């Protein structure tokens, strides 16, 4: 009888661990250069590895990519907007990995 309870508890624990690892993970993406934001990705946008997430005004008068996605997924939160000043290391978006 007791062996059945231990087996059921072990199976439940195994299923819980499997379920937790199957859940989508969210990751914070950070800027690699700073500046004034000219464009930012929007929540709900799908991105692939290497997709532009944020652009900043460049000293030469154009724009420079301040952050690119490291993962494929969906943007769940954007933490910057046009006109914001950011520094290298600023968290700019949260992506739910696929």
C-alpha positions in Angstrom: 0.0 0.0 0.0 2.7 2.4 1.0 4.7 1.5 -2.2 1.7 2.7 -4.3 1.7 6.1 -2.6 5.5 6.5 -3.2 5.1 5.5 -6.8 2.2 7.9 -7.3 4.1 10.8 -5.6 7.1 10.1 -7.8 5.1 10.1 -10.9 3.3 13.3 -9.9 6.7 15.0 -9.3 8.1 13.8 -12.6 5.1 15.2 -14.5 5.4 18.5 -12.6 9.0 18.8 -13.6 8.3 17.9 -17.2 5.4 20.5 -17.3 7.7 23.2 -15.9 10.4 22.6 -18.5 7.8 22.6 -21.3 6.5 26.0 -20.3 7.7 28.9 -22.6 10.6 30.7 -21.2 10.9 34.5 -21.3 14.3 36.2 -21.8 15.4 39.8 -21.3 17.2 41.3 -24.3 19.6 44.1 -23.7 21.1 46.9 -25.7 24.7 46.6 -26.9 25.1 50.3 -27.6 23.5 53.4 -26.1 21.9 56.5 -27.6 18.5 58.0 -28.3 15.9 55.4 -29.4 14.5 56.1 -32.9 12.6 52.8 -33.3 11.7 49.8 -31.1 10.0 46.5 -31.7 6.3 46.3 -30.5 4.8 43.7 -28.2 3.2 40.9 -30.1 5.8 41.0 -32.9 7.4 37.7 -33.8 11.2 37.8 -34.1 13.9 35.4 -35.2 17.5 35.2 -34.1 19.2 38.3 -35.4 16.0 40.4 -35.8 16.4 44.1 -34.9 14.8 45.1 -31.6 15.9 48.7 -31.2 17.6 51.3 -33.3 19.3 54.5 -31.9 20.4 57.7 -33.5 24.0 57.4 -34.8 26.6 60.2 -34.6 26.9 60.1 -38.4 23.3 61.2 -38.7 21.7 57.8 -39.5 20.6 55.0 -37.3 22.4 52.1 -35.6 21.0 48.8 -34.3 21.3 48.8 -30.6 19.9 45.3 -29.9 19.2 42.2 -31.9 17.2 39.1 -30.8 19.2 36.2 -29.6 16.2 33.9 -29.7 13.2 33.1 -31.9 10.0 34.0 -30.2 7.3 36.6 -29.6 7.9 40.0 -28.0 5.9 40.1 -24.8 7.1 43.5 -23.5 9.0 46.5 -24.8 10.6 48.6 -22.2 11.8 51.5 -24.3 10.1 53.9 -26.7 11.2 56.4 -29.4 12.9 59.4 -27.7 14.2 57.4 -24.7 17.9 57.5 -24.0 19.4 54.1 -23.3 22.8 52.9 -22.3 24.6 49.6 -23.1 23.1 46.9 -21.0 19.6 48.5 -20.7 16.9 45.8 -20.8 14.9 46.8 -23.9 12.5 43.9 -24.4 11.2 40.6 -23.0 10.8 37.8 -25.5 8.9 34.5 -25.0 11.1 31.9 -26.6 9.5 29.4 -29.0 
